[in-house]
């Protein structure tokens, strides 16, 4: 069994398991849907298109580190 990785829910700030199925990193389906609604309502947006130089610092990351949130 995988170790729990506790993070703050992006919507409400409560503790949540980053890898919890099917809602991680959110604490509930409700928070997940609120976040999705904000994307659909254009409250969130990507400020500019990603360029290759935005990803340079991640080129050397390999293996399990790819699946772990930053601490």
Beta strands, then each sheet from edge to edge (+ up, - down):
strand 1: 6-8
strand 2: 15-17
sheet 1: 1+ 2-
end
